[in-house]
Amino acid sequence: MNPSAQPPLLAQPTAPANDPADTAGELRQPGGPSLDSQALLQGGRAVSIRHNGEVYRLQATRQGKLILTK
């Protein structure tokens, strides 16, 4: 592996909304971290998410919208 190559960045929580080091491209939401949908979908159109023992499906539509179904 090339020592200068870095592994792909999948998802990182953002800093709190009152962080003065606000940079372009970061998503900020009150109440918790935000993730870019591309990080979740990883180039695909759908991903399964387990939550409280249930499986949900997050799917991107052709129109660029997201649908979450149980």
All heavy atoms as TSV, in Angstrom:
chain	resi	resn	atom	element	x	y	z
A	1	MET	N	N	0.838	-1.195	0.000
A	1	MET	CA	C	0.000	0.000	0.000
A	1	MET	C	C	0.868	1.239	0.000
A	1	MET	O	O	1.887	1.304	0.676
A	1	MET	CB	C	-0.925	-0.036	1.222
A	1	MET	CG	C	-1.851	1.128	1.305
A	1	MET	SD	S	-2.992	0.869	2.677
A	1	MET	CE	C	-3.958	2.303	2.505
A	2	ASN	N	N	0.488	2.216	-0.729
A	2	ASN	CA	C	1.213	3.471	-0.813
A	2	ASN	C	C	1.170	4.173	0.545
A	2	ASN	O	O	0.096	4.447	1.070
A	2	ASN	CB	C	0.563	4.334	-1.894
A	2	ASN	CG	C	1.277	5.649	-2.092
A	2	ASN	OD1	O	2.109	6.047	-1.280
A	2	ASN	ND2	N	0.954	6.317	-3.173
A	3	PRO	N	N	2.326	4.481	1.164
A	3	PRO	CA	C	2.305	5.095	2.503
A	3	PRO	C	C	1.621	6.445	2.534
A	3	PRO	O	O	1.136	6.866	3.563
A	3	PRO	CB	C	3.783	5.216	2.883
A	3	PRO	CG	C	4.576	4.853	1.685
A	3	PRO	CD	C	3.666	4.254	0.667
A	4	SER	N	N	1.577	7.156	1.407
A	4	SER	CA	C	0.914	8.463	1.406
A	4	SER	C	C	-0.584	8.342	1.163
A	4	SER	O	O	-1.316	9.306	1.332
A	4	SER	CB	C	1.533	9.371	0.346
A	4	SER	OG	O	1.295	8.827	-0.936
A	5	ALA	N	N	-1.058	7.145	0.765
A	5	ALA	CA	C	-2.494	6.946	0.532
A	5	ALA	C	C	-3.207	6.842	1.866
A	5	ALA	O	O	-2.721	6.221	2.797
A	5	ALA	CB	C	-2.724	5.694	-0.298
A	6	GLN	N	N	-4.367	7.458	1.939
A	6	GLN	CA	C	-5.151	7.409	3.159
A	6	GLN	C	C	-6.401	6.592	2.911
A	6	GLN	O	O	-6.934	6.595	1.802
A	6	GLN	CB	C	-5.542	8.818	3.597
A	6	GLN	CG	C	-4.350	9.664	3.987
A	6	GLN	CD	C	-4.780	11.014	4.501
A	6	GLN	OE1	O	-5.944	11.258	4.748
A	6	GLN	NE2	N	-3.831	11.914	4.659
A	7	PRO	N	N	-6.904	5.878	3.943
A	7	PRO	CA	C	-8.142	5.114	3.768
A	7	PRO	C	C	-9.308	6.058	3.496
A	7	PRO	O	O	-9.260	7.234	3.875
A	7	PRO	CB	C	-8.316	4.393	5.107
A	7	PRO	CG	C	-7.470	5.134	6.076
A	7	PRO	CD	C	-6.379	5.794	5.281
A	8	PRO	N	N	-10.350	5.582	2.818
A	8	PRO	CA	C	-11.487	6.455	2.514
A	8	PRO	C	C	-12.186	6.903	3.790
A	8	PRO	O	O	-12.280	6.157	4.757
A	8	PRO	CB	C	-12.408	5.579	1.662
A	8	PRO	CG	C	-11.999	4.185	1.969
A	8	PRO	CD	C	-10.547	4.228	2.352
A	9	LEU	N	N	-12.637	8.123	3.778
A	9	LEU	CA	C	-13.369	8.685	4.902
A	9	LEU	C	C	-14.831	8.314	4.750
A	9	LEU	O	O	-15.476	8.708	3.786
A	9	LEU	CB	C	-13.211	10.213	4.921
A	9	LEU	CG	C	-13.920	10.954	6.025
A	9	LEU	CD1	C	-13.386	10.526	7.380
A	9	LEU	CD2	C	-13.732	12.440	5.863
A	10	LEU	N	N	-15.359	7.522	5.694
A	10	LEU	CA	C	-16.741	7.084	5.593
A	10	LEU	C	C	-17.694	8.081	6.237
A	10	LEU	O	O	-18.648	8.505	5.636
A	10	LEU	CB	C	-16.897	5.705	6.217
A	10	LEU	CG	C	-16.106	4.604	5.528
A	10	LEU	CD1	C	-16.325	3.285	6.230
A	10	LEU	CD2	C	-16.487	4.503	4.074
A	11	ALA	N	N	-17.463	8.399	7.475
A	11	ALA	CA	C	-18.352	9.340	8.143
A	11	ALA	C	C	-17.689	9.830	9.414
A	11	ALA	O	O	-17.071	9.062	10.123
A	11	ALA	CB	C	-19.673	8.681	8.472
A	12	GLN	N	N	-17.822	11.102	9.678
A	12	GLN	CA	C	-17.309	11.681	10.905
A	12	GLN	C	C	-18.356	12.608	11.486
A	12	GLN	O	O	-18.983	13.361	10.741
A	12	GLN	CB	C	-16.063	12.513	10.645
A	12	GLN	CG	C	-14.832	11.725	10.366
A	12	GLN	CD	C	-13.631	12.657	10.258
A	12	GLN	OE1	O	-13.763	13.877	10.288
A	12	GLN	NE2	N	-12.458	12.085	10.129
A	13	PRO	N	N	-18.560	12.540	12.799
A	13	PRO	CA	C	-19.467	13.522	13.401
A	13	PRO	C	C	-18.853	14.904	13.288
A	13	PRO	O	O	-17.635	15.047	13.263
A	13	PRO	CB	C	-19.574	13.079	14.861
A	13	PRO	CG	C	-18.464	12.118	15.085
A	13	PRO	CD	C	-18.011	11.612	13.748
A	14	THR	N	N	-19.687	15.891	13.197
A	14	THR	CA	C	-19.204	17.267	13.092
A	14	THR	C	C	-19.068	17.862	14.483
A	14	THR	O	O	-19.573	17.334	15.462
A	14	THR	CB	C	-20.155	18.127	12.257
A	14	THR	OG1	O	-21.426	18.143	12.908
A	14	THR	CG2	C	-20.293	17.601	10.853
A	15	ALA	N	N	-18.388	18.976	14.541
A	15	ALA	CA	C	-18.211	19.694	15.793
A	15	ALA	C	C	-19.543	20.315	16.202
A	15	ALA	O	O	-20.439	20.490	15.377
A	15	ALA	CB	C	-17.152	20.768	15.614
A	16	PRO	N	N	-19.694	20.659	17.472
A	16	PRO	CA	C	-20.931	21.301	17.919
A	16	PRO	C	C	-21.225	22.562	17.116
A	16	PRO	O	O	-20.316	23.220	16.611
A	16	PRO	CB	C	-20.653	21.654	19.387
A	16	PRO	CG	C	-19.538	20.752	19.798
A	16	PRO	CD	C	-18.739	20.463	18.550
A	17	ALA	N	N	-22.504	22.929	17.031
A	17	ALA	CA	C	-22.939	24.059	16.210
A	17	ALA	C	C	-22.321	25.381	16.650
A	17	ALA	O	O	-22.175	26.286	15.857
A	17	ALA	CB	C	-24.458	24.157	16.229
A	18	ASN	N	N	-21.928	25.499	17.917
A	18	ASN	CA	C	-21.355	26.756	18.383
A	18	ASN	C	C	-19.836	26.776	18.265
A	18	ASN	O	O	-19.191	27.666	18.760
A	18	ASN	CB	C	-21.776	27.034	19.827
A	18	ASN	CG	C	-21.324	25.939	20.774
A	18	ASN	OD1	O	-20.722	24.957	20.363
A	18	ASN	ND2	N	-21.611	26.111	22.042
A	19	ASP	N	N	-19.257	25.796	17.571
A	19	ASP	CA	C	-17.818	25.743	17.362
A	19	ASP	C	C	-17.388	26.894	16.454
A	19	ASP	O	O	-17.864	27.006	15.337
A	19	ASP	CB	C	-17.435	24.402	16.742
A	19	ASP	CG	C	-15.935	24.210	16.592
A	19	ASP	OD1	O	-15.178	25.175	16.838
A	19	ASP	OD2	O	-15.526	23.107	16.234
A	20	PRO	N	N	-16.468	27.737	16.898
A	20	PRO	CA	C	-16.051	28.856	16.062
A	20	PRO	C	C	-15.258	28.409	14.830
A	20	PRO	O	O	-15.119	29.153	13.883
A	20	PRO	CB	C	-15.181	29.704	16.992
A	20	PRO	CG	C	-14.749	28.780	18.073
A	20	PRO	CD	C	-15.825	27.741	18.197
A	21	ALA	N	N	-14.743	27.187	14.821
A	21	ALA	CA	C	-13.949	26.697	13.688
A	21	ALA	C	C	-14.859	26.098	12.619
A	21	ALA	O	O	-14.627	25.017	12.117
A	21	ALA	CB	C	-12.954	25.662	14.192
A	22	ASP	N	N	-15.899	26.799	12.258
A	22	ASP	CA	C	-16.840	26.344	11.245
A	22	ASP	C	C	-16.163	26.372	9.878
A	22	ASP	O	O	-15.604	27.370	9.486
A	22	ASP	CB	C	-18.069	27.262	11.248
A	22	ASP	CG	C	-19.180	26.723	10.384
A	22	ASP	OD1	O	-19.139	25.533	10.014
A	22	ASP	OD2	O	-20.102	27.495	10.073
A	23	THR	N	N	-16.213	25.248	9.156
A	23	THR	CA	C	-15.596	25.197	7.831
A	23	THR	C	C	-16.639	24.824	6.795
A	23	THR	O	O	-17.633	24.186	7.106
A	23	THR	CB	C	-14.458	24.167	7.796
A	23	THR	OG1	O	-14.982	22.892	8.129
A	23	THR	CG2	C	-13.341	24.528	8.755
A	24	ALA	N	N	-16.408	25.196	5.562
A	24	ALA	CA	C	-17.343	24.890	4.473
A	24	ALA	C	C	-17.439	23.388	4.290
A	24	ALA	O	O	-16.471	22.669	4.411
A	24	ALA	CB	C	-16.862	25.557	3.193
A	25	GLY	N	N	-18.637	22.914	3.989
A	25	GLY	CA	C	-18.849	21.503	3.712
A	25	GLY	C	C	-19.284	20.697	4.917
A	25	GLY	O	O	-19.735	19.577	4.765
A	26	GLU	N	N	-19.130	21.214	6.111
A	26	GLU	CA	C	-19.574	20.480	7.284
A	26	GLU	C	C	-21.072	20.658	7.461
A	26	GLU	O	O	-21.606	21.744	7.282
A	26	GLU	CB	C	-18.858	20.970	8.542
A	26	GLU	CG	C	-17.426	20.543	8.612
A	26	GLU	CD	C	-16.792	20.877	9.955
A	26	GLU	OE1	O	-17.504	21.404	10.835
A	26	GLU	OE2	O	-15.607	20.601	10.106
A	27	LEU	N	N	-21.736	19.572	7.813
A	27	LEU	CA	C	-23.162	19.618	8.086
A	27	LEU	C	C	-23.362	19.792	9.577
A	27	LEU	O	O	-22.765	19.094	10.367
A	27	LEU	CB	C	-23.827	18.316	7.629
A	27	LEU	CG	C	-23.654	17.983	6.155
A	27	LEU	CD1	C	-24.245	16.617	5.870
A	27	LEU	CD2	C	-24.323	19.029	5.302
A	28	ARG	N	N	-24.216	20.699	9.954
A	28	ARG	CA	C	-24.446	20.954	11.373
A	28	ARG	C	C	-25.941	20.934	11.657
A	28	ARG	O	O	-26.706	21.572	10.966
A	28	ARG	CB	C	-23.836	22.287	11.781
A	28	ARG	CG	C	-22.336	22.279	11.602
A	28	ARG	CD	C	-21.739	23.585	12.047
A	28	ARG	NE	N	-20.325	23.574	11.772
A	28	ARG	CZ	C	-19.403	23.264	12.672
A	28	ARG	NH1	N	-19.742	22.940	13.889
A	28	ARG	NH2	N	-18.138	23.294	12.349
A	29	GLN	N	N	-26.302	20.195	12.669
A	29	GLN	CA	C	-27.687	20.109	13.106
A	29	GLN	C	C	-27.716	20.255	14.616
A	29	GLN	O	O	-26.872	19.681	15.299
A	29	GLN	CB	C	-28.292	18.748	12.740
A	29	GLN	CG	C	-28.557	18.548	11.284
A	29	GLN	CD	C	-29.754	19.346	10.805
A	29	GLN	OE1	O	-30.579	19.779	11.594
A	29	GLN	NE2	N	-29.848	19.543	9.526
A	30	PRO	N	N	-28.674	20.966	15.151
A	30	PRO	CA	C	-28.802	21.019	16.607
A	30	PRO	C	C	-29.147	19.625	17.140
A	30	PRO	O	O	-29.902	18.898	16.523
A	30	PRO	CB	C	-29.969	21.985	16.848
A	30	PRO	CG	C	-30.313	22.575	15.539
A	30	PRO	CD	C	-29.643	21.784	14.466
A	31	GLY	N	N	-28.544	19.249	18.241
A	31	GLY	CA	C	-28.916	18.006	18.900
A	31	GLY	C	C	-28.076	16.805	18.537
A	31	GLY	O	O	-28.330	15.722	19.036
A	32	GLY	N	N	-27.080	16.922	17.697
A	32	GLY	CA	C	-26.251	15.760	17.424
A	32	GLY	C	C	-25.459	15.870	16.144
A	32	GLY	O	O	-25.615	16.820	15.385
A	33	PRO	N	N	-24.625	14.856	15.915
A	33	PRO	CA	C	-23.784	14.868	14.717
A	33	PRO	C	C	-24.608	14.662	13.464
A	33	PRO	O	O	-25.709	14.106	13.512
A	33	PRO	CB	C	-22.832	13.700	14.935
A	33	PRO	CG	C	-23.543	12.800	15.873
A	33	PRO	CD	C	-24.413	13.676	16.729
A	34	SER	N	N	-24.074	15.093	12.339
A	34	SER	CA	C	-24.717	14.916	11.043
A	34	SER	C	C	-23.771	14.152	10.131
A	34	SER	O	O	-22.558	14.296	10.228
A	34	SER	CB	C	-25.032	16.269	10.406
A	34	SER	OG	O	-25.946	16.976	11.191
A	35	LEU	N	N	-24.336	13.354	9.253
A	35	LEU	CA	C	-23.551	12.582	8.306
A	35	LEU	C	C	-24.013	12.899	6.902
A	35	LEU	O	O	-25.200	13.087	6.659
A	35	LEU	CB	C	-23.725	11.081	8.564
A	35	LEU	CG	C	-23.349	10.586	9.958
A	35	LEU	CD1	C	-23.715	9.123	10.107
A	35	LEU	CD2	C	-21.886	10.798	10.215
A	36	ASP	N	N	-23.102	12.908	5.981
A	36	ASP	CA	C	-23.442	13.101	4.581
A	36	ASP	C	C	-24.051	11.806	4.054
A	36	ASP	O	O	-23.561	10.718	4.358
A	36	ASP	CB	C	-22.175	13.463	3.804
A	36	ASP	CG	C	-22.495	13.893	2.399
A	36	ASP	OD1	O	-22.711	12.992	1.562
A	36	ASP	OD2	O	-22.535	15.097	2.146
A	37	SER	N	N	-25.107	11.894	3.268
A	37	SER	CA	C	-25.766	10.696	2.746
A	37	SER	C	C	-24.824	9.862	1.895
A	37	SER	O	O	-24.917	8.632	1.872
A	37	SER	CB	C	-27.019	11.061	1.953
A	37	SER	OG	O	-26.678	11.829	0.809
A	38	GLN	N	N	-23.891	10.492	1.203
A	38	GLN	CA	C	-22.934	9.744	0.385
A	38	GLN	C	C	-22.051	8.857	1.259
A	38	GLN	O	O	-21.650	7.773	0.847
A	38	GLN	CB	C	-22.080	10.693	-0.440
A	38	GLN	CG	C	-22.874	11.404	-1.509
A	38	GLN	CD	C	-22.043	12.422	-2.269
A	38	GLN	OE1	O	-20.893	12.677	-1.936
A	38	GLN	NE2	N	-22.635	13.005	-3.292
A	39	ALA	N	N	-21.757	9.302	2.477
A	39	ALA	CA	C	-20.967	8.494	3.396
A	39	ALA	C	C	-21.757	7.263	3.831
A	39	ALA	O	O	-21.196	6.185	3.987
A	39	ALA	CB	C	-20.565	9.320	4.618
A	40	LEU	N	N	-23.059	7.417	4.015
A	40	LEU	CA	C	-23.891	6.276	4.407
A	40	LEU	C	C	-24.103	5.299	3.256
A	40	LEU	O	O	-24.014	4.089	3.434
A	40	LEU	CB	C	-25.258	6.767	4.907
A	40	LEU	CG	C	-25.264	7.529	6.221
A	40	LEU	CD1	C	-26.643	8.106	6.490
A	40	LEU	CD2	C	-24.837	6.633	7.353
A	41	LEU	N	N	-24.378	5.814	2.089
A	41	LEU	CA	C	-24.695	4.966	0.939
A	41	LEU	C	C	-23.442	4.387	0.273
A	41	LEU	O	O	-23.541	3.388	-0.435
A	41	LEU	CB	C	-25.520	5.754	-0.080
A	41	LEU	CG	C	-26.886	6.206	0.424
A	41	LEU	CD1	C	-27.527	7.165	-0.571
A	41	LEU	CD2	C	-27.787	5.016	0.686
A	42	GLN	N	N	-22.288	4.985	0.481
A	42	GLN	CA	C	-21.006	4.513	-0.038
A	42	GLN	C	C	-21.064	4.174	-1.527
A	42	GLN	O	O	-20.639	3.119	-1.962
A	42	GLN	CB	C	-20.528	3.303	0.758
A	42	GLN	CG	C	-20.310	3.624	2.209
A	42	GLN	CD	C	-19.836	2.433	3.000
A	42	GLN	OE1	O	-19.397	1.437	2.458
A	42	GLN	NE2	N	-19.937	2.529	4.299
A	43	GLY	N	N	-21.643	5.057	-2.307
A	43	GLY	CA	C	-21.701	4.862	-3.756
A	43	GLY	C	C	-22.872	4.033	-4.240
A	43	GLY	O	O	-23.103	3.927	-5.431
A	44	GLY	N	N	-23.619	3.437	-3.334
A	44	GLY	CA	C	-24.785	2.641	-3.709
A	44	GLY	C	C	-26.054	3.470	-3.654
A	44	GLY	O	O	-26.025	4.688	-3.469
A	45	ARG	N	N	-27.181	2.801	-3.832
A	45	ARG	CA	C	-28.470	3.500	-3.793
A	45	ARG	C	C	-29.272	3.175	-2.541
A	45	ARG	O	O	-30.279	3.825	-2.271
A	45	ARG	CB	C	-29.283	3.140	-5.031
A	45	ARG	CG	C	-28.603	3.627	-6.313
A	45	ARG	CD	C	-29.439	3.492	-7.545
A	45	ARG	NE	N	-30.776	4.006	-7.466
A	45	ARG	CZ	C	-31.124	5.285	-7.690
A	45	ARG	NH1	N	-30.210	6.148	-7.997
A	45	ARG	NH2	N	-32.367	5.647	-7.620
A	46	ALA	N	N	-28.844	2.155	-1.764
A	46	ALA	CA	C	-29.594	1.781	-0.571
A	46	ALA	C	C	-28.651	1.180	0.471
A	46	ALA	O	O	-27.597	0.642	0.140
A	46	ALA	CB	C	-30.684	0.779	-0.929
A	47	VAL	N	N	-29.061	1.291	1.717
A	47	VAL	CA	C	-28.299	0.724	2.826
A	47	VAL	C	C	-29.298	0.274	3.896
A	47	VAL	O	O	-30.363	0.872	4.057
A	47	VAL	CB	C	-27.287	1.753	3.390
A	47	VAL	CG1	C	-27.986	2.945	3.990
A	47	VAL	CG2	C	-26.351	1.114	4.383
A	48	SER	N	N	-28.970	-0.805	4.589
A	48	SER	CA	C	-29.797	-1.275	5.701
A	48	SER	C	C	-29.244	-0.705	6.994
A	48	SER	O	O	-28.022	-0.632	7.180
A	48	SER	CB	C	-29.787	-2.805	5.778
A	48	SER	OG	O	-30.400	-3.351	4.643
A	49	ILE	N	N	-30.158	-0.318	7.886
A	49	ILE	CA	C	-29.782	0.263	9.172
A	49	ILE	C	C	-30.501	-0.512	10.266
A	49	ILE	O	O	-31.730	-0.624	10.243
A	49	ILE	CB	C	-30.188	1.757	9.240
A	49	ILE	CG1	C	-29.517	2.540	8.118
A	49	ILE	CG2	C	-29.838	2.342	10.607
A	49	ILE	CD1	C	-30.048	3.950	7.954
A	50	ARG	N	N	-29.739	-1.060	11.220
A	50	ARG	CA	C	-30.354	-1.737	12.370
A	50	ARG	C	C	-30.552	-0.716	13.476
A	50	ARG	O	O	-29.639	0.025	13.819
A	50	ARG	CB	C	-29.450	-2.869	12.856
A	50	ARG	CG	C	-29.524	-4.097	11.993
A	50	ARG	CD	C	-28.800	-5.270	12.625
A	50	ARG	NE	N	-27.410	-4.942	12.919
A	50	ARG	CZ	C	-26.403	-5.140	12.078
A	50	ARG	NH1	N	-26.621	-5.661	10.901
A	50	ARG	NH2	N	-25.184	-4.822	12.427
A	51	HIS	N	N	-31.755	-0.702	14.042
A	51	HIS	CA	C	-32.090	0.237	15.112
A	51	HIS	C	C	-33.070	-0.430	16.055
A	51	HIS	O	O	-34.150	-0.860	15.640
A	51	HIS	CB	C	-32.702	1.515	14.516
A	51	HIS	CG	C	-33.153	2.494	15.547
A	51	HIS	ND1	N	-32.272	3.200	16.330
A	51	HIS	CD2	C	-34.390	2.865	15.937
A	51	HIS	CE1	C	-32.959	3.977	17.141
A	51	HIS	NE2	N	-34.245	3.792	16.929
A	52	ASN	N	N	-32.692	-0.563	17.321
A	52	ASN	CA	C	-33.549	-1.175	18.352
A	52	ASN	C	C	-34.090	-2.529	17.922
A	52	ASN	O	O	-35.273	-2.826	18.084
A	52	ASN	CB	C	-34.704	-0.243	18.716
A	52	ASN	CG	C	-34.238	0.984	19.471
A	52	ASN	OD1	O	-33.190	0.961	20.127
A	52	ASN	ND2	N	-34.985	2.062	19.390
A	53	GLY	N	N	-33.246	-3.358	17.332
A	53	GLY	CA	C	-33.655	-4.707	16.942
A	53	GLY	C	C	-34.453	-4.784	15.654
A	53	GLY	O	O	-34.880	-5.857	15.251
A	54	GLU	N	N	-34.688	-3.667	14.997
A	54	GLU	CA	C	-35.430	-3.629	13.728
A	54	GLU	C	C	-34.476	-3.243	12.604
A	54	GLU	O	O	-33.482	-2.572	12.832
A	54	GLU	CB	C	-36.564	-2.598	13.789
A	54	GLU	CG	C	-37.586	-2.834	14.873
A	54	GLU	CD	C	-38.542	-3.963	14.544
A	54	GLU	OE1	O	-38.642	-4.346	13.367
A	54	GLU	OE2	O	-39.196	-4.458	15.469
A	55	VAL	N	N	-34.788	-3.671	11.394
A	55	VAL	CA	C	-33.976	-3.314	10.229
A	55	VAL	C	C	-34.762	-2.335	9.367
A	55	VAL	O	O	-35.917	-2.577	9.014
A	55	VAL	CB	C	-33.590	-4.558	9.406
A	55	VAL	CG1	C	-32.801	-4.159	8.161
A	55	VAL	CG2	C	-32.777	-5.524	10.256
A	56	TYR	N	N	-34.131	-1.219	9.050
A	56	TYR	CA	C	-34.714	-0.188	8.200
A	56	TYR	C	C	-33.895	-0.119	6.916
A	56	TYR	O	O	-32.725	-0.483	6.895
A	56	TYR	CB	C	-34.674	1.177	8.895
A	56	TYR	CG	C	-35.546	1.242	10.120
A	56	TYR	CD1	C	-35.116	0.720	11.337
A	56	TYR	CD2	C	-36.798	1.833	10.066
A	56	TYR	CE1	C	-35.913	0.780	12.461
A	56	TYR	CE2	C	-37.601	1.905	11.189
A	56	TYR	CZ	C	-37.156	1.368	12.383
A	56	TYR	OH	O	-37.939	1.432	13.490
A	57	ARG	N	N	-34.486	0.396	5.854
A	57	ARG	CA	C	-33.795	0.560	4.577
A	57	ARG	C	C	-33.818	2.042	4.207
A	57	ARG	O	O	-34.881	2.658	4.119
A	57	ARG	CB	C	-34.509	-0.264	3.508
A	57	ARG	CG	C	-33.912	-0.154	2.131
A	57	ARG	CD	C	-34.689	-1.061	1.169
A	57	ARG	NE	N	-34.387	-0.805	-0.203
A	57	ARG	CZ	C	-33.429	-1.411	-0.891
A	57	ARG	NH1	N	-32.699	-2.329	-0.307
A	57	ARG	NH2	N	-33.216	-1.126	-2.151
A	58	LEU	N	N	-32.642	2.594	3.991
A	58	LEU	CA	C	-32.499	3.969	3.525
A	58	LEU	C	C	-32.161	3.895	2.048
A	58	LEU	O	O	-31.173	3.276	1.662
A	58	LEU	CB	C	-31.396	4.697	4.283
A	58	LEU	CG	C	-31.165	6.156	3.881
A	58	LEU	CD1	C	-32.373	7.010	4.268
A	58	LEU	CD2	C	-29.900	6.690	4.521
A	59	GLN	N	N	-33.002	4.512	1.221
A	59	GLN	CA	C	-32.843	4.410	-0.230
A	59	GLN	C	C	-32.861	5.786	-0.863
A	59	GLN	O	O	-33.661	6.639	-0.508
A	59	GLN	CB	C	-34.003	3.575	-0.787
A	59	GLN	CG	C	-33.981	3.401	-2.271
A	59	GLN	CD	C	-35.134	2.530	-2.742
A	59	GLN	OE1	O	-35.777	1.855	-1.952
A	59	GLN	NE2	N	-35.396	2.548	-4.023
A	60	ALA	N	N	-31.952	5.984	-1.825
A	60	ALA	CA	C	-31.914	7.223	-2.602
A	60	ALA	C	C	-32.747	7.024	-3.863
A	60	ALA	O	O	-32.617	6.007	-4.546
A	60	ALA	CB	C	-30.475	7.577	-2.972
A	61	THR	N	N	-33.601	7.989	-4.171
A	61	THR	CA	C	-34.426	7.907	-5.376
A	61	THR	C	C	-33.683	8.527	-6.560
A	61	THR	O	O	-32.661	9.191	-6.391
A	61	THR	CB	C	-35.759	8.656	-5.188
A	61	THR	OG1	O	-35.482	10.058	-5.091
A	61	THR	CG2	C	-36.506	8.183	-3.952
A	62	ARG	N	N	-34.221	8.319	-7.748
A	62	ARG	CA	C	-33.625	8.929	-8.946
A	62	ARG	C	C	-33.707	10.450	-8.897
A	62	ARG	O	O	-32.922	11.141	-9.524
A	62	ARG	CB	C	-34.320	8.421	-10.205
A	62	ARG	CG	C	-33.873	7.025	-10.583
A	62	ARG	CD	C	-34.604	6.580	-11.801
A	62	ARG	NE	N	-35.891	6.074	-11.345
A	62	ARG	CZ	C	-36.566	5.093	-11.903
A	62	ARG	NH1	N	-36.112	4.524	-12.977
A	62	ARG	NH2	N	-37.694	4.686	-11.400
A	63	GLN	N	N	-34.669	10.979	-8.161
A	63	GLN	CA	C	-34.824	12.431	-8.042
A	63	GLN	C	C	-33.924	13.026	-6.951
A	63	GLN	O	O	-33.993	14.210	-6.671
A	63	GLN	CB	C	-36.294	12.794	-7.746
A	63	GLN	CG	C	-37.240	12.500	-8.878
A	63	GLN	CD	C	-37.641	11.024	-8.921
A	63	GLN	OE1	O	-37.623	10.326	-7.910
A	63	GLN	NE2	N	-37.995	10.532	-10.097
A	64	GLY	N	N	-33.113	12.174	-6.317
A	64	GLY	CA	C	-32.192	12.667	-5.297
A	64	GLY	C	C	-32.789	12.793	-3.914
A	64	GLY	O	O	-32.199	13.407	-3.036
A	65	LYS	N	N	-33.937	12.206	-3.685
A	65	LYS	CA	C	-34.576	12.230	-2.363
A	65	LYS	C	C	-34.196	10.963	-1.614
A	65	LYS	O	O	-33.740	9.988	-2.203
A	65	LYS	CB	C	-36.084	12.319	-2.518
A	65	LYS	CG	C	-36.500	13.445	-3.423
A	65	LYS	CD	C	-37.525	14.286	-2.826
A	65	LYS	CE	C	-37.836	15.357	-3.864
A	65	LYS	NZ	N	-38.482	16.444	-3.315
A	66	LEU	N	N	-34.435	10.967	-0.303
A	66	LEU	CA	C	-34.171	9.789	0.519
A	66	LEU	C	C	-35.468	9.246	1.070
A	66	LEU	O	O	-36.350	9.996	1.475
A	66	LEU	CB	C	-33.245	10.147	1.696
A	66	LEU	CG	C	-31.825	10.528	1.336
A	66	LEU	CD1	C	-31.070	10.966	2.583
A	66	LEU	CD2	C	-31.105	9.365	0.675
A	67	ILE	N	N	-35.584	7.905	1.096
A	67	ILE	CA	C	-36.752	7.238	1.653
A	67	ILE	C	C	-36.253	6.268	2.717
A	67	ILE	O	O	-35.352	5.466	2.466
A	67	ILE	CB	C	-37.519	6.451	0.569
A	67	ILE	CG1	C	-38.010	7.387	-0.523
A	67	ILE	CG2	C	-38.677	5.672	1.192
A	67	ILE	CD1	C	-38.606	6.664	-1.713
A	68	LEU	N	N	-36.830	6.337	3.915
A	68	LEU	CA	C	-36.515	5.425	4.996
A	68	LEU	C	C	-37.742	4.564	5.248
A	68	LEU	O	O	-38.819	5.086	5.545
A	68	LEU	CB	C	-36.128	6.193	6.275
A	68	LEU	CG	C	-35.751	5.332	7.469
A	68	LEU	CD1	C	-34.473	4.543	7.189
A	68	LEU	CD2	C	-35.569	6.200	8.694
A	69	THR	N	N	-37.588	3.255	5.091
A	69	THR	CA	C	-38.722	2.344	5.300
A	69	THR	C	C	-38.328	1.276	6.312
A	69	THR	O	O	-37.152	0.938	6.470
A	69	THR	CB	C	-39.149	1.664	3.995
A	69	THR	OG1	O	-38.041	1.008	3.407
A	69	THR	CG2	C	-39.730	2.670	3.013
A	70	LYS	N	N	-39.332	0.736	6.971
A	70	LYS	CA	C	-39.125	-0.335	7.947
A	70	LYS	C	C	-39.383	-1.664	7.306
A	70	LYS	O	O	-40.179	-1.828	6.430
A	70	LYS	CB	C	-40.094	-0.137	9.107
A	70	LYS	CG	C	-39.851	-1.063	10.262
A	70	LYS	CD	C	-40.695	-0.621	11.420
A	70	LYS	CE	C	-40.475	-1.575	12.572
A	70	LYS	NZ	N	-41.319	-1.256	13.689
